[in-house]
Amino acid sequence: MRRSEHKRADPDLGVLSGRTLFSLQRELFTKMGEQGHPGLRPRHGAVLAYLDAEGSRATELAAQSGQHKQVIGTLVDELVTLGYVERQPDPADRRAKLIVPTGKGLDGMAKSDAILAELEAEHAKAVGEEAYAEFKRVFRLVAERQTGERRA
């Protein structure tokens, strides 16, 4: 069997993860557009997926998303322009700014959470609740091992 035939028959973790991520993003952002958020793009997830409702520092968002702070700054600029977030002074440190979701941002975050929960429920129904729960448990362990992160 040639290597390319083997990769198609038994794709590696990178291929499976990539396929899953890109398909999930395509479906999520298509549905987000249908639900009133057509300007959001997958790249905005590096901010919105990690943003606290009370606000987060750009450095925290960069660390959690694995993106450079400059990339987060550019994404925040885009999200400010789109009306999803605003920069506010951090009450804990006057030199720092918090990235805070607006009402539109909170709505988008809630809709995203609901869409993802729906997609997960569909997968669980398709493969079985127990199998899906075990898949998520093991995938979380693999992701933690790969990234060097450990859950508290």
N, C-alpha and C positions, 0 to 999 in steps of 0.2 A: 504494500500500500504506500503510495506517495504521501509525503508530509501534508500537502494541501488536502488530500482526501481524508487523512486522519484528523486534521483540524476541524473539518466540517462534520465528521462523524462524532467527534468527542472534543468540542471546543473547550479551551482552557478558561481559567477564572477571569482573565482579562476580557476575553471575547464575550463570555456570558454576562459579566458585569456591564460592559459597554452596551451590548444589545439591550439589556434590561433598562439601563439608565436612559438611553436615547429614546426608546419606545415609551417609557414612563413619562419622560419630559414632554414628548410630542403629544401624548394623550392629555396630560395635565394642562399644558398651556393652550391646547385647542379648547378644552372645556372651560378654562379660565376666560378665554376670549368670548365664548358663548355666554358666560355668566357676567359680562360687563367689565372685563379686564383685558381688552385686546392689546394693550401696549406692553404687557409683561412678556419677557423672554426668559428662556432657561437660565441665562447668565445672571438674571436678577435673583435667582434662588440662593446665590452665595450670600446675599444679604437677608432676604426675606425669610429663608428657612431657619435662620439662626437668631433673628431679631426678637428681643423681648418686647412685650407690649408696653413696658415702662421705659424702654429705650436701651440701647447698647452702645458701647464705644466701638469705634472702627477697629481698634486693635483686637478687641474680643471677637468681632465678626471675622477678621482675617485669620485669627488663630483657629476658630471653630470650623471655618470653611476650607482652610488650607490654601487660601489665596493670599497674595501679597497685599499689604496695606494700600499701595497705590491703586491696585485693581479694585479693591473695595471702595476707595475714594471715588473712582470713576463711576462705579455702579451706583453709589449713593447719589452722586450728581445727577445721573439719569433718573433715579427714582424720585429725587426732589422735583425735577422738571416734570415728571409724570404725575406728581401729586401724591405719592405713596408714603414718603417720609419727609421729615424736616430735621434740621440740626438745631439742637437746643443746648444751652450751657449745662454742664454737668454740675449739679448742686454739691457733689462730693469733691469736686476739683474744678475751680474756676478756669483753669487753663485748658481743660478738656471739653469736648463736645459729645453730646449723646445723639445718636441717630434714633429718632422716635417715630413710630408709625402714625400717620394721620388716620382719620376715619376711613378714608379710602384704602389705606394700607391695611388697617385692621380687618376690613371687609374682605380684601384679597387674601389675607392670611387665613381667615376663617374658612373661606371658600376652598382654598387650597387644601387645608386640613380635611375638610369634608370630602373632597374629591379623592384624595389619597386614601382615606378610610374606606370609601366605597370601592376603590380599586383593590385594596387589600382584602376586603370582604369577598369580592368576586373571585380572587385567587384562592382564598381559603375554601370557598364553596366548590371550586373546580377541583382542587386536589385533596380536600378534606381538612377539617379544622385542625386536627391533631398533626397531620403532616405539615401543614403550613406553619403552625406554631413551632414545630421542631426545626423546620427550615429557617425560620427567622432567628431562632435561638443559635443555631449553628452558624448561620451567616454573620450574625453579630459577633460571635467569637472569632471567626475568620477575619472580619473587618478590624476588630480590635487588635488582633495579633499583627495584621498587615500594617496598620497605622501606628502601632505602638501605644495606642490608647487603652486604658482600662476603665471600665465602668466603676463608679463609686458604689 
